């Protein structure tokens, strides 16, 4: 059986499917969502929102979807259990601050968040303490997605930025787990 990596690196899917890191981030956003969104609502976003998936082989499409659903199941349970960690190879980088994988993962989470945004805003309205938690997570992801802009902003405020990135990177797993747990608790309380 082909791995997700095998499928995503086939030439015919270049620019037709989100790359692996963006896919992982997007799936993470769906797994964090306070209310479970049916996969048929969000799977098409992994191939640009088109109605028809870019697969000519039905078996390959099934394998791809199975990998994505397995990832969602793994992420959802690890977020709820507080055990999620960065995927292997998603690290900090001395020259670039973060690797392309981290940057793409964060981009995927931010894209996925847009789909579940209404649910989050209902459960964590502006001016609520919970909204500050959500805002902190989104700000941290945004900083890792665009570290150059974040670094410039931190330097303008007289802060040494590189240490901040190490702290933010290290805190992301805890933040995503905590946000998921809080969101689910709020959704269940409604």
Secondary structure, DSSP 8 states (H G I E B T S, - for coil): ---HHHHHTSGGGTTTS--HHHHHHHHHHHHH-SS---HHHHGGGGGTT-SS-S-S-HHHHHHHHHHHHHHHHHHHHHHHHT-----TT--EETTTEE-HHHHHHHHHHHHHHHHHHHHHHHHS-TTSHHHHHHHHHHHHHHHHHTHHHHHHHHHHTT--HHHHHHHHHHHHHHHHHHHHHHHHHHHHH-
